[in-house]
Amino acid sequence: EKFRTLKNEGNDFVKKGKYEEAVKKYSECMKLNTEECTVYTNRALCYLKLYKYEEAKQDCDHVLQIEDSNIKAFYRRALAYKGLQVRK
């Protein structure tokens, strides 16, 4: 129940464009459940918006270890790699 509440709060922050706050909520979710892929892909999205490409890549890598066909994780990891390339 607490997990769902935190996740919904995180989603609301994303809709408002408050990515730092959303990251905090999703991170709290992860303390309660490390196997829920959605919070990792959601947090990866926030990291991409914040130009934190390495963190986004790590979240996507984590999801793909659990669920190797997660399209969102593949897509967001590709965006993270693209962001990392731009930096170099």
Buried (B, 14 or more C-beta within 10 A) or exposed (E): EEBEEBBEBBBEBBEEEBBEBBBBBBBBBBEBEEEBBBBBBBBBBBBBBBEBBEBBBBBBBBBBEEBEEBEBBBBBBEBBBEBEEEEE
